[in-house]
Amino acid sequence: MSTYVYGITASSHPALPEDMGGVGDPARPVRVLKQGELAALVSEAPEGLRPKRRELLAHSNVLAEVGAAGCVLPMRFGSVAPDEDTVASVLAERAEHYKERLTALDGRVEYNVKASHAEEAVLHRVMSSSPEIRALTEANRQAGGGTYEQRLQLGEMVVAAVRAQEVEDATDVQHTLEPAADAVSVGPESSGWLANVSFLVARDEAETFLTAVEQLRKGHPHLELRVNGPLPPYSFVEPGPAEPAGTTVGPESAEE
C-alpha cells in the first residue's frame, strides 16, 4: 500500500489528536512515522485520489491541527511514496535539510498575495498618464472615430501601456510588502494575475503585514488584491529537496 505524506515535523512534536483522519473516503487514519530526530505525518494513500475540495480540505486540516502545536513542513497535496520504508529513508538522507527548515520556519506562516488590474481603473490611469494616448484619442474622436489604422494604433498603444503598468505594479506589490516579511517567494506566472507572491511572516507580525497590504490597496486603487493566509509555509520548505523521493504531486486546484 502506498503511503500518503502530509508533512514533516520534529520527532519531539506533541502527539496527534486522537482519531485524526486524513484523505480518503472513509478518511484514512493519520499516524506518525519517526526516523531519528524527524517524523513524517502519514496515512495510507487511497487509490484514485483526486484533488477534490473534500480531499484538499482534509490535507490542509491535518496540517492546521499539527501546525497549531508546533512547526510542520507541509507537503503539497498528492505527495505519495511507494511505502513507509521509502519515507523513512528520505527522512534519514535529508535530515540536515529538514532540521534546518524546521528551525528557520518555526513560528512563521505564509501569506500569498495575488494582484490583478481593475480594468476600468487601469485604463483611466494609463489614459491620464500618457499625453500621446490622450492626444490620439481626442484626434480620433474629432474625426468621428478615426480610420481603421488610427484605431489600431490607439489600441496597440493602450495595450503596451497596460503591460508596462503591470510590470510596474508587480514590482510595487513585492517591494511594498517585503519589509513586513522574513522571506519572499515569487510564484509561477499565470493568466489573470500580474503578481503572485508568497511572503513568510512571523505569527506575531501578521497584523503588521496585513496593515501593509491595506496600505498597498489604498495607494493602488487600480489594483485588485487577493490575500490568502495564514497558511503553512508551503513555498518555503525549499531551498533543497522538499518532498519524499518517488512522490507524485497532484494539482493545486480543487475539482468539484
N, C-alpha and C positions, 0 to 999 in steps of 0.2 A: 504493500500500500504506500503510495506517495505521501510525502509529508509537506503540509502547508506551513509556511513560516510567516508569522505576523511581525515579529520584531526581535531585537536582541537587547538584553539587559545585563547588569552585573549579577552574578550568582547570589550575591547577598541581598538582592532586591526583595522587598516584602512579598510574602506568599500571595498567590492569586486568590481572588474571592471564590468561595465555594461554588461549584457547578457553573463556572463560566463557560458559556457557549460561544462558538465562533461561526465560521462559514458553514454552509450546507443546510439541507432540509431533510431530516432534522439537524439542528445545529450540532456540529462536532465538538466534543469536549476539548477545551484548551488546556494544555499541560506545559510544564517547564522542563526543558531538556538542558541539563547542566554539563558544562565542559570547563573544568578549571575555574577561573575567575569570572567566566561568562556563562550566560544562559540564553537559550532561544525559546520563544513562545511559539508553540507548535500545536497542530492538530492533524488528524487525518485529512487528506485532500479529497474532497468529493469529486466524483467523476463528472465530467462535463460542466465544470464550474464556469459560469459566465458573469460578466461584470454588471449584473442587475442591481437595482437600487438596494434591495434587501441584503445582498451579499456585501456590497460596498459598505453599508452601514454596520454590518456585523464585524467586518475587518476594522473599521475605524473605532467602533465601540470597544473592542478588545484593547486597542492602543490607548484610548482615552482612559479606560479603567486602570490599566497598568501604569500609564504615564502620570496619573494623579498621585501615585505613591513614590515616584522616582523616575529617573531618566530612562528612556527607552529609545533605541534606534529603530525607527519604523521601516519596515519593508514595504515596497509597493504592492498594491493588490495583485494577487495572482502569483506570488512568489512560491514556487513549488520545487522541492528537492526530491530525488528518487527515493530516499529513505532517511531515517534518523541518523544512521551512521555517517551519511554524507554531510548532514548539517553539523554534526559534532566535529567532523574532520575540518570543515571550513572554519568553525569557531577556533579550533586549535591553530590552524595555519595563519589566520588573520587576527590573532588575539591582540597583538600590539595596536593594530589599526583600530579595532573596535573599542579597546580600552581608552585609547586617546580620544576617540569621538565621544564616548560616554562622558568623559571628563569635560571636554570642550562644550558639549551641548547641555550639560546639567543646568537646570533652572531656566532654560530658554525654549521659546516656541517660535513657530513660523507664521508669518502673515504674508499671504500672496495678494499682490495688488495688480489688477489689470485695468488698463486705461483705453478708452476709445473716444472718438470725437462725437460731440453732439452736432449733427450735420448742419443745421441752420446756423448755429452759433459759430462754427468754424468758418463757414462760408462768409458770414458777416465779418469775421476777424480778418480773413485774407483779403477781402474786398477793401476794407477800411485801411489796411496797412500797405496796399500796393497802388501807387498812383497810376501805373501802367494799366492794371486791370480796370481801375475806375474809369480811366480815360477811354479805353476801348469799349467798355460797357456803355458809356454815355454816347460815344460815336455811333455804336450800333443802334441804340435807342432812337437817336435823331434820324437815322437812316431807315427807320421802320423795321428794325431788327437786324439790318446788315446783310451782306452777302453770305453765301454758304461758307466761303473761305474765311470771312471775318468771324463768323460764329464758331467755326472750327478752331481758329486761332485763340479766341477767347476761352473756349473750353479747355484747350491744351494748357493755357496759362493758369487757369484756375486749378486744374489737376496738379500741375507742377508745384503751385504754391501750397496746396493742401498737403502734398507729400513732404515738402520741406517743413511744414508746420508739424507733421507727425514726428519727424526726426527730432526737431527741437523739443517737442513736448515729451517724447520718450526720455530724452536726456534730463529734462526738468524733473520728471517723476522720480527717477533714480537719485539724482543729486539732491533733491529736496528731502527725501526720506532717509537717505544714507546716514546722516548724523544721528538719527534716533535708533539705529540698528547696530548690532555687533558684526554682522556679515550680510552680504548680498549675493543672490544667485539669480542670474538672468535666465528666464525660461525660454523655451523654443518659440520661434515666431509662429503666429497662427493668424488666419484671416479673421478680421473683425476686431483685433486688438493692436494698438500701436505700441503698447508696453505690456510685458508680462514678467513681473519681477517679484521674487520672494525675498523676504527680509527676516533675518534671525534676530529675535528681540528677547531681552531678559523679561521674565514674567513680571517682575516688579517695575518694569519700564514700559509696560504695554500702554498705559494711559498716555504717556509722553508720545509714543509712536502714533497712536490714534489721533492725538491732537495735531500732530504734524500732517497727518492725512487730511484732516478737516481744513487746515490752513492751505494746503495744496489745492483742495477743492474750491475754496473761496477765491484763491488767487488765479484760478484757471477755470472760469465758468463755462468755457467751451469744451471742457473735458468731462467725460462720464467715468467715474472710478468705481470699481467693484473690489471690495476688500473681503478676503476670506481668511478667517482665523479667530482665535489661536488654533493652530494645527500642530501635530507632531512635526518635528523638523525634517520632513522628507528630503528637502533639497540640500540638506547639509550633512547627510550621512557620509557623503564624499568629502574631501578627495580620498581616492583609494577604492578598492573593490568594496561594493556596498551590499551585495546580495550573494547568497549561497551559490556555489558552483552548481551548474545544471538547472538553475531555476528557469521558469518561464514567467514572463511578466505580462499580465493582461492589460487591456486598455483602461484608461482612467475614467472614461465616461460611462455612465450607467445606461443599461438597456431597460426599456420599460417592460 
